Amino acid sequence: MAAGIVGLVFGLFANVLPFLFTYGAYNEDRYEVMGFPFFFHRVGGLRYKNIFVLSNMLWDCVFVLGCGVAVPAILALWRSPMMGKVKGDIHH
């Protein structure tokens, strides 16, 4: 359960991180963006635009949920008693 929460937090942080690096960039010709791996919110540019793409946000939500599922699955494989054993290994 805790590993799933860690995965969700990682996915959410990955979505907010681009915003933290681009905060305030809309003052000139740059963009302030949010989302990973797909940008779903973009603000700024020479001709000021405020763009929100719902489909990209939904794919980012799938990414976050995937992180929440992948982290516990990877930890379960890593802690598996069979990991590293080869069929026919005589050392138990």
Residue pairs with C-beta under 8 A, 6 or more apart in sequence:
3 71
3 72
3 75
4 68
4 69
4 71
4 72
5 68
6 71
7 67
7 68
7 69
7 70
7 71
7 72
8 64
8 65
8 67
8 68
10 67
10 71
11 63
11 64
11 65
11 66
11 67
11 68
12 64
14 36
14 63
14 64
14 67
15 34
15 35
15 36
15 60
15 63
15 64
16 34
17 36
18 33
18 34
18 35
18 36
18 39
19 32
19 33
19 34
19 41
22 30
22 31
22 32
22 33
23 32
24 32
25 31
25 32
25 44
26 32
26 43
26 44
26 45
26 48
27 44
28 44
28 46
29 44
29 45
29 46
30 44
30 45
31 42
31 43
31 44
31 45
32 42
32 43
32 44
33 39
33 41
33 42
33 43
34 40
34 41
34 42
35 41
35 56
35 57
35 60
36 60
36 63
37 59
37 60
37 63
38 53
38 56
38 57
38 59
38 60
39 53
39 56
40 52
40 53
40 54
40 56
40 57
40 60
41 51
41 52
41 53
41 57
42 49
42 50
42 51
43 49
43 50
43 51
77 83
